[in-house]
């Protein structure tokens, strides 16, 4: 185990909701990534390390990440491993497919649809696609009935920071007609959105923001195929008439294939 990976052990979740250990283990598989991070963070002798083993590169990456943290202007400073994650996303020297592998990202938002459908079905729900709810359109709605209790879950899929700009309005619409709302995105999307919001030093801030909207935040990691509930939300008070209207429409639509 190299110095970066060892340092990340037991350090909890960082940028994108990934465990810092998990992120480090994926990052150190590529010398290309480590050298790109060193260069982005200002290492003065990157070319001298091209032929060095991974363990040496890990040591240098952690060194420059700590220097970056030491000069951070605010009292609350980012974690060095999150600084490395930021550099992977922002260095601009790496193939998109490589970054996606590290962060469990997807090429297209539509790539999240099938696995999210499968997850809802695993929970015993039927699934409808592209359901209009007030002024928004839920990507998926899971719904089911057990005895006398109904359950309606509106799901919004996101795969890019700019797609999150309307999220608050979408969640507000869904909460009026559903038992709960889920926002599902890849760790890469969550990380990029956090960076766009200037939250490197507070990687859980956007998750907390979504929770305050009244939605659950889930990540879907394309590298492992695993869902992770990052942050929950208390059940909202739906509007009975709108809930009943949505349920009636769902009962009459074809189930997603």
Backbone as CSV, one residue per row, in Angstrom:
resi,resn,N_x,N_y,N_z,CA_x,CA_y,CA_z,C_x,C_y,C_z
1,UNK,0.847,-1.198,0.000,0.000,0.000,0.000,0.881,1.247,0.000
2,UNK,0.616,2.175,-0.929,1.398,3.395,-1.012,0.937,4.444,-0.018
3,UNK,1.667,5.553,0.017,1.406,6.575,1.024,0.042,7.240,0.849
4,UNK,-0.364,7.531,-0.380,-1.658,8.165,-0.606,-2.791,7.240,-0.183
5,UNK,-2.714,5.968,-0.591,-3.761,5.009,-0.247,-3.838,4.798,1.252
6,UNK,-2.686,4.683,1.896,-2.660,4.490,3.343,-3.226,5.708,4.063
7,UNK,-2.894,6.894,3.575,-3.390,8.130,4.179,-4.907,8.217,4.074
8,UNK,-5.470,7.686,2.968,-6.912,7.762,2.729,-7.704,6.736,3.530
9,UNK,-7.045,5.751,4.085,-7.739,4.695,4.814,-8.466,5.257,6.033
10,UNK,-9.723,4.896,6.165,-10.492,5.298,7.333,-10.844,6.764,7.381
11,UNK,-10.737,7.460,6.254,-10.965,8.906,6.252,-12.378,9.302,5.824
12,UNK,-13.282,8.338,5.720,-14.669,8.670,5.415,-14.888,9.008,3.946
13,UNK,-16.006,9.669,3.680,-16.387,9.985,2.302,-15.978,11.402,1.928
14,UNK,-15.543,11.539,0.694,-15.081,12.833,0.243,-15.853,13.322,-0.971
15,UNK,-15.153,13.947,-1.884,-15.772,14.555,-3.054,-16.486,13.502,-3.895
16,UNK,-17.741,13.763,-4.209,-18.529,12.821,-5.001,-19.167,11.725,-4.183
17,UNK,-19.005,11.771,-2.866,-19.601,10.754,-2.011,-18.847,9.440,-1.994
18,UNK,-17.742,9.351,-2.740,-16.916,8.155,-2.703,-16.140,8.097,-1.391
19,UNK,-15.878,6.897,-0.896,-14.977,6.814,0.242,-13.598,7.244,-0.259
20,UNK,-12.871,7.941,0.573,-11.548,8.427,0.145,-10.609,7.260,-0.136
21,UNK,-10.760,6.193,0.597,-9.940,5.002,0.337,-10.256,4.448,-1.060
22,UNK,-11.538,4.366,-1.386,-11.954,3.848,-2.693,-11.419,4.720,-3.824
23,UNK,-11.531,6.029,-3.649,-11.012,6.940,-4.666,-9.509,6.756,-4.841
24,UNK,-8.775,6.672,-3.746,-7.318,6.528,-3.822,-6.938,5.234,-4.519
25,UNK,-7.614,4.158,-4.202,-7.290,2.867,-4.814,-7.493,2.892,-6.322
26,UNK,-8.500,3.609,-6.779,-8.734,3.712,-8.223,-7.710,4.626,-8.881
27,UNK,-7.349,5.679,-8.200,-6.433,6.667,-8.761,-5.029,6.097,-8.952
28,UNK,-4.568,5.331,-7.998,-3.173,4.865,-8.039,-2.952,3.719,-9.020
29,UNK,-3.978,3.302,-9.717,-3.807,2.270,-10.734,-3.152,2.834,-11.999
30,UNK,-3.086,4.163,-12.102,-2.573,4.786,-13.323,-1.478,5.810,-13.016
31,UNK,-0.285,5.584,-13.539,0.786,6.562,-13.410,0.410,7.844,-14.141
32,UNK,-0.300,7.697,-15.258,-0.729,8.871,-16.024,-1.541,9.818,-15.150
33,UNK,-2.440,9.262,-14.352,-3.282,10.081,-13.482,-2.439,10.769,-12.415
34,UNK,-1.557,10.031,-11.783,-0.740,10.607,-10.711,0.171,11.716,-11.224
35,UNK,0.760,11.520,-12.393,1.621,12.554,-12.977,0.807,13.790,-13.355
36,UNK,-0.399,13.581,-13.883,-1.255,14.715,-14.245,-1.647,15.511,-13.008
37,UNK,-1.942,14.817,-11.914,-2.285,15.491,-10.659,-1.098,16.294,-10.140
38,UNK,0.083,15.700,-10.171,1.282,16.409,-9.732,1.461,17.709,-10.514
39,UNK,1.316,17.629,-11.832,1.484,18.815,-12.665,0.445,19.873,-12.376
40,UNK,-0.811,19.450,-12.220,-1.889,20.413,-11.972,-1.693,21.132,-10.640
41,UNK,-1.180,20.410,-9.643,-1.009,20.997,-8.316,0.315,21.743,-8.160
42,UNK,1.084,21.835,-9.235,2.253,22.701,-9.213,3.577,22.049,-8.901
43,UNK,3.663,20.733,-9.010,4.945,20.062,-8.789,5.946,20.534,-9.852
44,UNK,7.137,20.906,-9.436,8.113,21.523,-10.334,8.954,20.531,-11.139
45,UNK,8.880,19.255,-10.794,9.783,18.296,-11.442,9.044,17.042,-11.904
46,UNK,7.887,17.226,-12.493,7.066,16.090,-12.908,7.830,15.182,-13.866
47,UNK,8.526,15.755,-14.829,9.232,14.943,-15.830,10.293,14.029,-15.216
48,UNK,10.829,14.426,-14.075,11.854,13.614,-13.420,11.274,12.346,-12.775
49,UNK,9.941,12.286,-12.686,9.304,11.162,-11.991,8.592,10.198,-12.940
50,UNK,8.721,10.429,-14.225,7.993,9.607,-15.199,8.321,8.123,-15.062
51,UNK,9.559,7.797,-14.773,9.976,6.396,-14.684,9.959,5.842,-13.256
52,UNK,9.510,6.644,-12.330,9.481,6.187,-10.938,8.288,5.250,-10.699
53,UNK,8.370,4.364,-9.718,7.261,3.452,-9.413,6.073,4.189,-8.799
54,UNK,4.936,3.530,-8.826,3.693,4.103,-8.319,3.845,4.613,-6.886
55,UNK,4.504,3.835,-6.032,4.637,4.209,-4.621,5.313,5.570,-4.458
56,UNK,6.318,5.848,-5.273,7.017,7.132,-5.213,6.092,8.256,-5.686
57,UNK,5.320,7.992,-6.727,4.395,9.000,-7.236,3.308,9.310,-6.200
58,UNK,2.829,8.293,-5.510,1.843,8.518,-4.448,2.388,9.480,-3.401
59,UNK,3.631,9.275,-3.031,4.269,10.135,-2.031,4.332,11.578,-2.507
60,UNK,4.675,11.778,-3.772,4.776,13.129,-4.321,3.409,13.792,-4.462
61,UNK,2.412,13.010,-4.861,1.055,13.547,-4.981,0.553,14.023,-3.623
62,UNK,0.755,13.218,-2.601,0.309,13.615,-1.264,1.066,14.842,-0.785
63,UNK,2.337,14.940,-1.136,3.147,16.095,-0.746,2.579,17.391,-1.318
64,UNK,2.310,17.406,-2.628,1.812,18.643,-3.242,0.372,18.924,-2.821
65,UNK,-0.407,17.874,-2.543,-1.779,18.087,-2.069,-1.772,18.749,-0.696
66,UNK,-0.857,18.329,0.150,-0.748,18.947,1.478,-0.281,20.391,1.379
67,UNK,0.594,20.671,0.440,1.033,22.059,0.229,-0.141,22.921,-0.226
68,UNK,-0.976,22.371,-1.100,-2.171,23.079,-1.574,-3.086,23.406,-0.392
69,UNK,-3.288,22.421,0.485,-4.143,22.619,1.655,-3.555,23.687,2.578
70,UNK,-2.244,23.657,2.753,-1.584,24.603,3.669,-1.785,26.042,3.239
71,UNK,-1.928,26.272,1.939,-2.098,27.645,1.440,-3.563,27.998,1.186
72,UNK,-4.483,27.117,1.549,-5.913,27.384,1.341,-6.315,28.608,2.163
73,UNK,-7.033,29.567,1.555,-7.229,30.864,2.206,-8.223,30.911,3.363
74,UNK,-9.108,29.927,3.496,-10.116,30.004,4.556,-9.765,29.094,5.718
75,UNK,-10.465,29.296,6.835,-10.205,28.517,8.040,-10.543,27.050,7.834
76,UNK,-11.670,26.800,7.161,-12.043,25.421,6.850,-11.286,25.007,5.594
77,UNK,-10.442,23.990,5.731,-9.578,23.599,4.622,-10.029,22.262,4.026
78,UNK,-9.778,22.058,2.737,-10.147,20.781,2.119,-9.249,19.648,2.595
79,UNK,-9.753,18.442,2.497,-8.954,17.261,2.812,-7.976,17.024,1.659
80,UNK,-6.717,16.647,1.927,-5.750,16.433,0.837,-6.225,15.448,-0.224
81,UNK,-6.941,14.403,0.173,-7.426,13.437,-0.815,-8.492,14.081,-1.707
82,UNK,-9.294,14.982,-1.165,-10.283,15.694,-1.978,-9.593,16.667,-2.941
83,UNK,-8.463,17.194,-2.528,-7.663,18.042,-3.427,-7.185,17.221,-4.625
84,UNK,-6.759,16.000,-4.375,-6.346,15.109,-5.463,-7.528,14.828,-6.385
85,UNK,-8.700,14.589,-5.798,-9.901,14.334,-6.592,-10.235,15.536,-7.476
86,UNK,-10.142,16.722,-6.909,-10.371,17.941,-7.673,-9.414,18.038,-8.852
87,UNK,-8.151,17.702,-8.603,-7.143,17.781,-9.668,-7.428,16.789,-10.786
88,UNK,-7.895,15.593,-10.447,-8.249,14.607,-11.470,-9.339,15.166,-12.385
89,UNK,-10.318,15.833,-11.801,-11.440,16.359,-12.576,-11.066,17.594,-13.392
90,UNK,-10.126,18.383,-12.887,-9.875,19.685,-13.498,-8.582,19.788,-14.307
91,UNK,-7.738,18.774,-14.252,-6.427,18.925,-14.902,-6.541,19.011,-16.421
92,UNK,-7.572,18.414,-17.002,-7.796,18.510,-18.441,-6.857,17.680,-19.292
93,UNK,-6.070,16.815,-18.707,-5.095,16.021,-19.468,-5.501,14.558,-19.611
94,UNK,-6.579,14.165,-18.975,-6.947,12.756,-18.928,-8.145,12.456,-19.816
95,UNK,-8.139,11.266,-20.401,-9.274,10.834,-21.205,-10.531,10.782,-20.342
96,UNK,-11.659,11.194,-20.940,-12.926,11.207,-20.199,-13.266,9.824,-19.663
97,UNK,-12.950,8.785,-20.433,-13.271,7.423,-20.004,-12.481,7.041,-18.749
98,UNK,-11.255,7.541,-18.640,-10.423,7.253,-17.476,-10.969,7.956,-16.243
99,UNK,-11.374,9.209,-16.407,-11.965,9.954,-15.289,-13.265,9.291,-14.847
100,UNK,-14.063,8.841,-15.823,-15.319,8.163,-15.474,-15.049,6.884,-14.692
101,UNK,-14.002,6.158,-15.061,-13.690,4.927,-14.332,-13.340,5.235,-12.878
102,UNK,-12.592,6.297,-12.668,-12.191,6.659,-11.310,-13.386,7.130,-10.495
103,UNK,-14.244,7.931,-11.107,-15.369,8.525,-10.383,-16.698,7.811,-10.599
104,UNK,-16.687,6.699,-11.316,-17.936,5.968,-11.523,-18.947,6.769,-12.316
105,UNK,-18.470,7.529,-13.317,-19.350,8.391,-14.095,-19.979,7.687,-15.283
106,UNK,-20.926,8.376,-15.925,-21.631,7.877,-17.096,-21.443,8.849,-18.259
107,UNK,-21.494,8.325,-19.485,-21.394,9.183,-20.662,-22.640,10.043,-20.813
108,UNK,-23.811,9.438,-20.605,-25.089,10.109,-20.826,-26.000,9.932,-19.618
109,UNK,-26.884,10.892,-19.417,-27.862,10.776,-18.332,-28.739,9.542,-18.516
110,UNK,-29.064,9.235,-19.756,-29.933,8.095,-20.034,-29.304,6.770,-19.599
111,UNK,-27.971,6.747,-19.417,-27.311,5.523,-18.980,-27.685,5.143,-17.545
112,UNK,-28.227,6.096,-16.800,-28.641,5.809,-15.423,-30.027,5.180,-15.360
113,UNK,-30.769,5.239,-16.465,-32.173,4.846,-16.434,-32.370,3.373,-16.100
114,UNK,-31.765,2.488,-16.877,-32.006,1.055,-16.692,-31.608,0.558,-15.301
115,UNK,-30.404,0.893,-14.804,-30.068,0.408,-13.457,-30.963,0.990,-12.364
116,UNK,-31.426,2.229,-12.544,-32.309,2.816,-11.532,-33.681,2.148,-11.577
117,UNK,-34.174,1.828,-12.773,-35.409,1.057,-12.898,-35.283,-0.275,-12.171
118,UNK,-34.155,-0.937,-12.402,-33.944,-2.242,-11.782,-33.933,-2.135,-10.262
119,UNK,-33.346,-1.059,-9.742,-33.315,-0.860,-8.298,-34.728,-0.679,-7.739
120,UNK,-35.549,0.115,-8.413,-36.926,0.325,-7.964,-37.727,-0.975,-8.031
121,UNK,-37.515,-1.739,-9.087,-38.208,-3.020,-9.214,-37.759,-3.991,-8.130
122,UNK,-36.487,-3.928,-7.761,-35.967,-4.771,-6.686,-36.671,-4.444,-5.375
123,UNK,-37.127,-3.196,-5.239,-37.842,-2.774,-4.041,-39.329,-3.108,-4.121
124,UNK,-39.715,-3.821,-5.169,-41.094,-4.261,-5.305,-42.027,-3.267,-5.956
125,UNK,-41.472,-2.300,-6.679,-42.282,-1.252,-7.298,-42.405,-1.452,-8.806
126,UNK,-43.524,-1.025,-9.361,-43.647,-0.891,-10.802,-42.993,0.436,-11.181
127,UNK,-42.644,0.597,-12.439,-41.912,1.800,-12.850,-42.518,2.383,-14.117
128,UNK,-42.723,3.687,-14.079,-43.166,4.432,-15.267,-42.108,5.464,-15.600
129,UNK,-41.933,5.732,-16.884,-40.944,6.708,-17.337,-41.604,8.017,-17.760
130,UNK,-40.823,9.099,-17.626,-41.204,10.414,-18.159,-42.628,10.789,-17.765
131,UNK,-42.843,10.927,-16.467,-44.171,11.219,-15.933,-44.280,12.711,-15.618
132,UNK,-45.255,13.359,-16.194,-45.472,14.786,-15.952,-46.050,14.981,-14.556
133,UNK,-45.399,15.836,-13.774,-45.871,16.178,-12.430,-45.823,17.691,-12.313
134,UNK,-46.971,18.322,-12.322,-47.079,19.774,-12.335,-46.277,20.354,-13.504
135,UNK,-45.278,21.206,-13.220,-44.511,21.841,-14.297,-43.229,21.085,-14.628
136,UNK,-43.073,19.889,-14.084,-41.856,19.112,-14.298,-42.203,17.740,-14.871
137,UNK,-41.172,17.023,-15.258,-41.345,15.673,-15.786,-40.346,14.759,-15.093
138,UNK,-40.854,13.875,-14.252,-39.993,12.951,-13.521,-39.433,11.915,-14.491
139,UNK,-38.138,11.674,-14.410,-37.519,10.686,-15.289,-38.120,9.304,-15.058
140,UNK,-38.328,8.973,-13.795,-38.930,7.693,-13.431,-39.855,7.907,-12.236
141,UNK,-40.888,7.102,-12.162,-41.719,7.066,-10.962,-41.922,5.602,-10.589
142,UNK,-41.506,5.253,-9.389,-41.760,3.912,-8.876,-43.017,3.949,-8.036
143,UNK,-43.887,2.971,-8.199,-45.150,2.987,-7.458,-45.611,1.558,-7.183
144,UNK,-46.280,1.406,-6.061,-46.764,0.085,-5.685,-47.750,0.191,-4.547
145,UNK,-48.387,-0.926,-4.266,-49.418,-0.955,-3.238,-49.275,-2.235,-2.433
146,UNK,-49.199,-2.103,-1.113,-49.146,-3.241,-0.218,-50.295,-3.116,0.771
147,UNK,-51.245,-4.046,0.694,-52.453,-3.986,1.501,-53.170,-2.661,1.208
148,UNK,-53.256,-1.793,2.194,-53.958,-0.527,1.982,-53.008,0.653,1.800
149,UNK,-51.697,0.399,1.825,-50.734,1.488,1.726,-50.181,1.608,0.309
150,UNK,-50.206,2.799,-0.211,-49.612,3.065,-1.515,-48.247,3.700,-1.322
151,UNK,-47.403,3.540,-2.309,-46.066,4.132,-2.248,-45.721,4.686,-3.623
152,UNK,-45.412,5.965,-3.675,-45.044,6.627,-4.929,-43.710,7.337,-4.719
153,UNK,-42.715,6.974,-5.536,-41.387,7.580,-5.453,-41.054,8.235,-6.786
154,UNK,-40.903,9.540,-6.791,-40.504,10.273,-8.000,-38.979,10.332,-8.049
155,UNK,-38.424,10.044,-9.222,-36.970,9.973,-9.368,-36.495,10.945,-10.445
156,UNK,-35.504,11.735,-10.095,-34.872,12.649,-11.035,-33.428,12.219,-11.238
157,UNK,-33.043,11.974,-12.497,-31.682,11.567,-12.827,-30.874,12.785,-13.262
158,UNK,-29.632,12.877,-12.798,-28.769,13.986,-13.167,-27.382,13.466,-13.536
159,UNK,-26.783,14.077,-14.570,-25.460,13.633,-14.990,-24.512,14.778,-15.310
160,UNK,-24.913,16.008,-15.001,-24.053,17.161,-15.263,-24.464,18.312,-14.349
161,UNK,-23.514,19.129,-13.906,-23.840,20.241,-13.006,-24.909,21.175,-13.563
162,UNK,-24.836,21.487,-14.857,-25.813,22.419,-15.420,-27.228,21.855,-15.397
163,UNK,-27.346,20.535,-15.377,-28.673,19.914,-15.323,-29.297,20.044,-13.938
164,UNK,-28.500,20.439,-12.949,-29.000,20.555,-11.581,-29.592,21.930,-11.283
165,UNK,-29.534,22.834,-12.224,-29.968,24.207,-11.965,-31.454,24.305,-11.648
166,UNK,-32.273,23.416,-12.227,-33.718,23.434,-11.988,-34.140,22.464,-10.900
167,UNK,-33.182,21.845,-10.243,-33.512,20.744,-9.343,-34.462,21.147,-8.226
168,UNK,-34.260,22.299,-7.626,-35.116,22.727,-6.510,-36.570,22.812,-6.953
169,UNK,-36.817,23.379,-8.126,-38.190,23.486,-8.633,-38.773,22.110,-8.941
170,UNK,-37.949,21.225,-9.507,-38.421,19.882,-9.826,-38.797,19.122,-8.557
171,UNK,-37.936,19.187,-7.559,-38.221,18.495,-6.304,-39.489,19.040,-5.661
172,UNK,-39.655,20.361,-5.692,-40.855,20.972,-5.112,-42.119,20.453,-5.800
173,UNK,-42.066,20.290,-7.127,-43.219,19.745,-7.855,-43.499,18.304,-7.449
174,UNK,-42.460,17.503,-7.377,-42.645,16.081,-7.084,-43.149,15.857,-5.659
175,UNK,-42.672,16.664,-4.739,-43.067,16.477,-3.333,-44.570,16.671,-3.138
176,UNK,-45.198,17.455,-3.983,-46.637,17.702,-3.848,-47.476,16.478,-4.228
177,UNK,-46.861,15.542,-4.978,-47.660,14.440,-5.507,-47.093,13.057,-5.195
178,UNK,-45.996,12.982,-4.470,-45.357,11.690,-4.218,-45.013,11.524,-2.739
179,UNK,-44.847,10.267,-2.339,-44.453,10.000,-0.958,-43.022,10.457,-0.702
180,UNK,-42.156,10.261,-1.696,-40.761,10.661,-1.538,-40.154,10.962,-2.900
181,UNK,-39.026,11.659,-2.865,-38.321,12.063,-4.082,-36.878,11.596,-3.969
182,UNK,-36.371,11.003,-5.049,-34.967,10.604,-5.102,-34.267,11.355,-6.228
183,UNK,-33.100,11.853,-5.914,-32.219,12.404,-6.940,-31.081,11.403,-7.084
184,UNK,-30.896,10.887,-8.300,-29.872,9.877,-8.549,-28.843,10.442,-9.523
185,UNK,-27.584,10.407,-9.139,-26.511,10.880,-10.006,-25.264,10.040,-9.766
186,UNK,-24.324,10.141,-10.670,-23.063,9.430,-10.480,-22.186,10.201,-9.491
187,UNK,-21.215,9.529,-8.861,-20.255,10.256,-8.021,-19.536,11.359,-8.799
188,UNK,-19.290,11.134,-10.095,-18.629,12.165,-10.900,-19.486,13.411,-10.994
189,UNK,-20.778,13.227,-11.255,-21.684,14.380,-11.348,-21.748,15.118,-10.017
190,UNK,-21.845,14.378,-8.925,-21.897,15.003,-7.607,-20.613,15.778,-7.328
191,UNK,-19.476,15.191,-7.677,-18.193,15.864,-7.446,-18.078,17.133,-8.280
192,UNK,-18.426,17.045,-9.558,-18.333,18.224,-10.431,-19.297,19.320,-9.979
193,UNK,-20.463,18.936,-9.523,-21.425,19.935,-9.049,-20.910,20.616,-7.785
194,UNK,-20.332,19.836,-6.892,-19.770,20.411,-5.662,-18.656,21.400,-5.986
195,UNK,-17.812,21.057,-6.958,-16.733,21.962,-7.354,-17.288,23.226,-8.005
196,UNK,-18.324,23.068,-8.843,-18.927,24.231,-9.492,-19.544,25.180,-8.464
197,UNK,-19.962,24.640,-7.338,-20.557,25.449,-6.265,-19.505,25.949,-5.278
198,UNK,-18.224,25.639,-5.518,-17.160,26.105,-4.640,-17.125,25.396,-3.301
199,UNK,-17.426,24.096,-3.283,-17.559,23.369,-2.035,-16.465,22.311,-1.827
200,UNK,-15.277,22.567,-2.337,-14.189,21.608,-2.171,-13.903,21.325,-0.704
201,UNK,-13.970,22.342,0.137,-13.679,22.172,1.559,-14.864,21.591,2.333
202,UNK,-16.023,21.494,1.674,-17.220,20.937,2.315,-17.908,19.986,1.340
203,UNK,-17.320,18.807,1.107,-17.821,17.917,0.065,-19.223,17.378,0.286
204,UNK,-19.752,17.475,1.508,-21.109,17.002,1.763,-22.150,18.105,1.666
205,UNK,-21.724,19.332,1.341,-22.642,20.477,1.368,-23.786,20.333,0.365
206,UNK,-23.492,19.850,-0.837,-24.562,19.751,-1.833,-25.544,18.638,-1.462
207,UNK,-25.044,17.578,-0.872,-25.933,16.517,-0.395,-26.890,17.072,0.658
208,UNK,-26.377,17.899,1.541,-27.215,18.511,2.563,-28.225,19.465,1.939
209,UNK,-27.803,20.164,0.878,-28.706,21.080,0.176,-29.884,20.314,-0.428
210,UNK,-29.607,19.181,-1.053,-30.665,18.369,-1.653,-31.601,17.830,-0.576
211,UNK,-31.030,17.445,0.557,-31.854,16.967,1.666,-32.802,18.063,2.154
212,UNK,-32.305,19.293,2.212,-33.141,20.412,2.646,-34.250,20.707,1.636
213,UNK,-34.000,20.396,0.371,-35.063,20.529,-0.634,-36.202,19.564,-0.351
214,UNK,-35.888,18.470,0.349,-36.886,17.456,0.631,-36.709,16.190,-0.170
215,UNK,-35.513,15.966,-0.693,-35.249,14.784,-1.514,-34.148,13.935,-0.904
216,UNK,-34.136,12.659,-1.273,-33.030,11.772,-0.942,-31.997,11.873,-2.058
217,UNK,-30.718,11.869,-1.704,-29.657,11.838,-2.706,-29.047,10.451,-2.746
218,UNK,-29.054,9.854,-3.931,-28.438,8.550,-4.165,-27.388,8.710,-5.252
219,UNK,-26.279,7.999,-5.100,-25.313,7.940,-6.194,-25.326,6.536,-6.784
220,UNK,-25.079,6.474,-8.081,-24.947,5.202,-8.791,-23.551,5.180,-9.402
221,UNK,-22.728,4.270,-8.937,-21.335,4.164,-9.360,-21.252,3.221,-10.551
222,UNK,-20.907,3.752,-11.726,-20.852,2.912,-12.926,-19.738,1.882,-12.856
223,UNK,-18.710,2.152,-12.067,-17.583,1.223,-11.969,-17.961,-0.047,-11.208
224,UNK,-18.788,0.109,-10.173,-19.187,-1.043,-9.363,-20.637,-1.458,-9.591
225,UNK,-21.444,-0.556,-10.174,-22.877,-0.826,-10.344,-23.660,-0.680,-9.055
226,UNK,-23.049,-0.102,-8.025,-23.689,-0.011,-6.718,-24.369,1.344,-6.499
227,UNK,-25.526,1.292,-5.829,-26.206,2.494,-5.369,-25.759,2.797,-3.946
228,UNK,-25.658,4.087,-3.636,-25.306,4.506,-2.288,-26.215,5.666,-1.901
229,UNK,-26.945,5.487,-0.818,-27.769,6.599,-0.330,-26.871,7.535,0.467
230,UNK,-26.664,8.720,-0.069,-25.745,9.672,0.549,-26.431,10.475,1.641
231,UNK,-27.635,10.919,1.351,-28.355,11.753,2.311,-29.848,11.538,2.142
232,UNK,-30.554,11.429,3.249,-31.995,11.238,3.198,-32.735,12.520,3.486
233,UNK,-34.046,12.425,3.448,-34.897,13.571,3.766,-36.137,13.057,4.469
234,UNK,-36.688,13.862,5.348,-37.917,13.463,6.024,-39.070,13.456,5.029
235,UNK,-40.032,12.605,5.286,-41.180,12.495,4.384,-41.914,13.831,4.294
236,UNK,-42.251,14.218,3.099,-42.945,15.487,2.895,-44.450,15.331,2.994
237,UNK,-45.125,16.423,3.145,-46.585,16.425,3.204,-47.117,16.686,1.797
238,UNK,-47.500,15.623,1.109,-48.016,15.795,-0.247,-49.422,16.398,-0.202
239,UNK,-49.846,16.910,-1.324,-51.199,17.453,-1.471,-52.106,16.295,-1.870
240,UNK,-53.062,15.904,-1.040,-53.868,14.712,-1.304,-54.480,14.655,-2.702
241,UNK,-54.993,15.777,-3.185,-55.628,15.766,-4.502,-54.610,15.480,-5.601
242,UNK,-53.402,16.035,-5.479,-52.379,15.822,-6.503,-51.802,14.404,-6.405
243,UNK,-51.680,13.897,-5.185,-51.226,12.514,-4.991,-52.214,11.552,-5.644
244,UNK,-53.493,11.754,-5.397,-54.524,10.879,-5.957,-54.541,10.961,-7.475
245,UNK,-54.369,12.176,-8.013,-54.362,12.347,-9.464,-53.189,11.610,-10.102
246,UNK,-52.014,11.713,-9.488,-50.838,11.027,-10.027,-51.020,9.516,-9.942
247,UNK,-51.527,9.023,-8.820,-51.732,7.588,-8.668,-52.710,7.069,-9.719
248,UNK,-53.767,7.816,-9.983,-54.753,7.409,-10.976,-54.105,7.320,-12.364
249,UNK,-53.260,8.288,-12.694,-52.594,8.265,-13.988,-51.594,7.107,-14.076
250,UNK,-50.863,6.869,-12.995,-49.892,5.786,-12.983,-50.571,4.432,-13.151
251,UNK,-51.706,4.283,-12.559,-52.421,3.012,-12.630,-52.854,2.674,-14.054
252,UNK,-52.873,3.700,-14.912,-53.347,3.476,-16.263,-52.239,3.511,-17.324
253,UNK,-50.962,3.636,-16.880,-49.873,3.707,-17.863,-49.173,2.365,-17.970
254,UNK,-48.477,2.200,-19.099,-47.707,0.964,-19.310,-46.481,0.979,-18.426
255,UNK,-46.142,-0.165,-17.885,-44.962,-0.279,-17.032,-43.718,-0.216,-17.913
256,UNK,-42.646,0.439,-17.406,-41.403,0.559,-18.154,-40.857,-0.832,-18.467
257,UNK,-40.306,-0.958,-19.676,-39.757,-2.260,-20.088,-38.509,-2.572,-19.312
